[in-house]
Amino acid sequence: MHRSSVIEEQRRDGSTPPRRIDVSDLDARTVQEFVRSSVTTEAVSFEHRGSKTYLVVGE
């Protein structure tokens, strides 16, 4: 996968937060291949924050 950044927010209660992976510069096929090969949960969505698009994994 191309260069991306992962945002992991910590929670005060110690629970596992969702991972946010910056996919702004990736095409849909690349994101789909990543999800199929590397994600073990069905809890996957997209989130827009400003000009960035994140793949949200978990929760």
Residue pairs with C-beta under 8 A, 6 or more apart in sequence:
1 26
1 30
1 34
2 25
2 26
2 30
4 21
4 22
4 23
4 25
4 26
5 21
5 22
6 19
6 20
6 21
6 22
7 19
7 20
7 21
7 22
7 54
8 17
8 19
8 20
9 17
9 20
10 17
11 17
16 58
17 58
17 59
18 43
18 56
18 57
18 58
18 59
19 56
19 57
19 58
20 47
20 54
20 55
20 56
20 57
21 54
21 55
21 57
22 52
22 53
22 54
23 31
23 46
23 53
23 54
23 55
24 51
24 52
24 53
31 55
34 55
35 44
35 55
39 57
41 57
41 58
43 57
43 58
43 59
44 55
44 56
44 57
45 55
45 56
46 53
46 54
46 55
46 56
47 53
47 54
47 56
48 54
